[in-house]
Amino acid sequence: MSGIEDPHMELREALRALCAEFPDEYHRKHDQHATYPEEFLEALTSAGWLAAMIPEEFGGSGLGLTEASIVMEEINRSGGNAGHCHGQMYNMGTLLRGGSDEQKARWLPKIATGELRLQSMAVTEPTTGTDTTKLKTTAVKKGDKYVVNGQKVWISRVQHSELMLLLARTTPLDQVKKKSDGLSVFMVDVKEAIGNGLTVNPIRNMVNHETNELFFDNLEIPEENLIGEEGKGFKIILGGLNAERTLIAAECIGDARWFIDKVSAYVKERIVFDRPIGMNQGVQFPIARAHVNTEAADLMRFEACRMFDAGVNPGAQANMAKMLAADASWEAANACIQFHGGFGFAAEYDVERKFRETRLYQVAPISTNLILSYVAEHVLGLPRSF
Ligand SMILES: Cc1cc2nc3c(=O)[nH]c(=O)nc-3n(C[C@H](O)[C@H](O)[C@H](O)COP(=O)(O)OP(=O)(O)OC[C@H]3O[C@@H](n4cnc5c(N)ncnc54)[C@H](O)[C@@H]3O)c2cc1C
């Protein structure tokens, strides 16, 4: 740190005190049994942290993405995994910006108390992947309802959420001027939907990340659950996606700092050839490089937060922050596992668990290639490649 006081120190200390009650063994046990850390989530909810972005008039603390990102960073820095709860933060952005006053009054106070969880967002589909505007799930208006048919994949936390945002096509692709038109966002009451047109099949995966395949078979959604204008959902969801990318950048920074602290402590203690391995520059440099890249990524993360909180769309900054932070955490993860030697592979050191967890962010919520192509086309004005 530069010596200038961190303006968020009080917030960080509060989070650190809460996270300290859930040590590495706690997260390791849930990882090994592929179970959901309910007690941890409960503690975060009762302390109000998962309602950080809800305005005070609706029972939240009215904080910005900046503070929300610090909550996520500190969870990962403590050895935990904010992937169990980050959905609530970025979905909040979609509801806050796209929802009507009536919708906010209906859902936000209950989300603030923890009575309802808004942890899920269903965008990705198995046959279209990153080509989001080609998604095939349809929502057809019939009377005062929309009838949804289609399939989604990799939809996280559905089994631990009462509410889910859904992106579906309301006007066929061949009838819209712009391919991003004709998509709409809906709020799905998950408990009501399961067994009434929604089937949820869990996907076992490399990390302890509760994620699922969803099948929609004539699921009826009341028209009052349409978020924002029909056909304009892509823009609404993009606001949420920029918040998501920024929050995940913060999580990667938390991971990177966890790896750097862990490996720095280890290499000072581990004696090989009669001296600490940390005396070798071949060991120091990869750790130092990961630190440099983490600090640089952190600046871009705070820039994306600053813009989002000022009501400006941080498209470029959110994407760049996510890529820089995911690369820094992956670099730190590699240094950490490498210099732990064989012990890096032992579950009790937690390095292999965090290594698996941080690897996800090279692919999700958006892969590095797609970020580079966004920057090339939308920031640098290079020719469109697809
Ligand atoms: C654990 C987990 C949790 C997830 N949670 C959610 C969730 O809650 N909600 C949700 O909607 N989605 C979720 N996802 C989905 C995630 O956002 C996607 O996996 C990710 O966006 C990549 O899409 P894809 O898997 O379809 O890959 P694809 O689009 O098939 O791409 C595969 C690879 O090809 C590369 N590629 C594709 N096109 C190009 C191109 N034009 N140029 C260069 N390279 C290209 C990509 O970089 C990528 O590496 C989750 C995924 C995982 C693994």
Ligand as a Chemical Component Dictionary entry (heavy atoms), coordinates in Angstrom:
data_LIG
# 
_chem_comp.id                   LIG 
_chem_comp.type                 NON-POLYMER 
_chem_comp.pdbx_formal_charge   0 
_chem_comp.three_letter_code    LIG 
# 
loop_
_chem_comp_atom.comp_id 
_chem_comp_atom.atom_id 
_chem_comp_atom.alt_atom_id 
_chem_comp_atom.type_symbol 
_chem_comp_atom.charge 
_chem_comp_atom.model_Cartn_x 
_chem_comp_atom.model_Cartn_y 
_chem_comp_atom.model_Cartn_z 
_chem_comp_atom.pdbx_ordinal 
LIG C1  C1  C 0 -19.119 -22.850 -13.133 1  
LIG C2  C2  C 0 -19.831 -21.989 -14.134 2  
LIG C3  C3  C 0 -20.849 -21.159 -13.696 3  
LIG C4  C4  C 0 -21.567 -20.394 -14.627 4  
LIG N1  N1  N 0 -22.639 -19.637 -14.207 5  
LIG C5  C5  C 0 -23.444 -19.035 -15.115 6  
LIG C6  C6  C 0 -24.673 -18.386 -14.723 7  
LIG O1  O1  O 0 -25.021 -18.326 -13.535 8  
LIG N2  N2  N 0 -25.465 -17.851 -15.685 9  
LIG C7  C7  C 0 -25.141 -17.898 -17.005 10 
LIG O2  O2  O 0 -25.905 -17.397 -17.820 11 
LIG N3  N3  N 0 -23.989 -18.503 -17.422 12 
LIG C8  C8  C 0 -23.137 -19.065 -16.517 13 
LIG N4  N4  N 0 -21.980 -19.698 -16.915 14 
LIG C9  C9  C 0 -21.663 -19.776 -18.344 15 
LIG C10 C10 C 0 -20.449 -18.940 -18.736 16 
LIG O3  O3  O 0 -20.797 -17.584 -18.743 17 
LIG C11 C11 C 0 -20.004 -19.464 -20.108 18 
LIG O4  O4  O 0 -19.473 -20.771 -19.916 19 
LIG C12 C12 C 0 -18.972 -18.557 -20.748 20 
LIG O5  O5  O 0 -19.563 -17.319 -21.092 21 
LIG C13 C13 C 0 -18.422 -19.199 -22.027 22 
LIG O6  O6  O 0 -19.466 -19.625 -22.849 23 
LIG P1  P1  P 0 -19.496 -21.113 -23.419 24 
LIG O7  O7  O 0 -19.223 -22.028 -22.293 25 
LIG O8  O8  O 0 -20.747 -21.316 -24.164 26 
LIG O9  O9  O 0 -18.265 -21.153 -24.387 27 
LIG P2  P2  P 0 -18.257 -20.959 -25.971 28 
LIG O10 O10 O 0 -19.024 -19.720 -26.358 29 
LIG O11 O11 O 0 -18.624 -22.247 -26.603 30 
LIG O12 O12 O 0 -16.722 -20.680 -26.214 31 
LIG C14 C14 C 0 -15.740 -21.716 -26.021 32 
LIG C15 C15 C 0 -14.362 -21.129 -26.195 33 
LIG O13 O13 O 0 -14.217 -20.635 -27.528 34 
LIG C16 C16 C 0 -13.725 -19.318 -27.518 35 
LIG N5  N5  N 0 -14.413 -18.515 -28.549 36 
LIG C17 C17 C 0 -15.717 -18.541 -28.873 37 
LIG N6  N6  N 0 -15.954 -17.667 -29.875 38 
LIG C18 C18 C 0 -14.767 -17.076 -30.171 39 
LIG C19 C19 C 0 -14.370 -16.073 -31.099 40 
LIG N7  N7  N 0 -15.230 -15.479 -31.932 41 
LIG N8  N8  N 0 -13.057 -15.709 -31.120 42 
LIG C20 C20 C 0 -12.161 -16.300 -30.278 43 
LIG N9  N9  N 0 -12.493 -17.240 -29.370 44 
LIG C21 C21 C 0 -13.781 -17.617 -29.322 45 
LIG C22 C22 C 0 -14.064 -18.727 -26.139 46 
LIG O14 O14 O 0 -13.079 -17.821 -25.761 47 
LIG C23 C23 C 0 -14.103 -19.958 -25.247 48 
LIG O15 O15 O 0 -12.881 -20.136 -24.579 49 
LIG C24 C24 C 0 -21.208 -20.447 -15.996 50 
LIG C25 C25 C 0 -20.150 -21.264 -16.416 51 
LIG C26 C26 C 0 -19.473 -22.039 -15.508 52 
LIG C27 C27 C 0 -18.388 -22.946 -16.008 53 
# 
loop_
_chem_comp_bond.comp_id 
_chem_comp_bond.atom_id_1 
_chem_comp_bond.atom_id_2 
_chem_comp_bond.value_order 
_chem_comp_bond.pdbx_ordinal 
LIG C1  C2  SING 1  
LIG C2  C3  SING 2  
LIG C2  C26 DOUB 3  
LIG C3  C4  DOUB 4  
LIG C4  N1  SING 5  
LIG C4  C24 SING 6  
LIG N1  C5  DOUB 7  
LIG C5  C6  SING 8  
LIG C5  C8  SING 9  
LIG C6  O1  DOUB 10 
LIG C6  N2  SING 11 
LIG N2  C7  SING 12 
LIG C7  O2  DOUB 13 
LIG C7  N3  SING 14 
LIG N3  C8  DOUB 15 
LIG C8  N4  SING 16 
LIG N4  C9  SING 17 
LIG N4  C24 SING 18 
LIG C9  C10 SING 19 
LIG C10 O3  SING 20 
LIG C10 C11 SING 21 
LIG C11 O4  SING 22 
LIG C11 C12 SING 23 
LIG C12 O5  SING 24 
LIG C12 C13 SING 25 
LIG C13 O6  SING 26 
LIG O6  P1  SING 27 
LIG P1  O7  DOUB 28 
LIG P1  O8  SING 29 
LIG P1  O9  SING 30 
LIG O9  P2  SING 31 
LIG P2  O10 DOUB 32 
LIG P2  O11 SING 33 
LIG P2  O12 SING 34 
LIG O12 C14 SING 35 
LIG C14 C15 SING 36 
LIG C15 O13 SING 37 
LIG C15 C23 SING 38 
LIG O13 C16 SING 39 
LIG C16 N5  SING 40 
LIG C16 C22 SING 41 
LIG N5  C17 SING 42 
LIG N5  C21 SING 43 
LIG C17 N6  DOUB 44 
LIG N6  C18 SING 45 
LIG C18 C19 SING 46 
LIG C18 C21 DOUB 47 
LIG C19 N7  SING 48 
LIG C19 N8  DOUB 49 
LIG N8  C20 SING 50 
LIG C20 N9  DOUB 51 
LIG N9  C21 SING 52 
LIG C22 O14 SING 53 
LIG C22 C23 SING 54 
LIG C23 O15 SING 55 
LIG C24 C25 DOUB 56 
LIG C25 C26 SING 57 
LIG C26 C27 SING 58 
# 
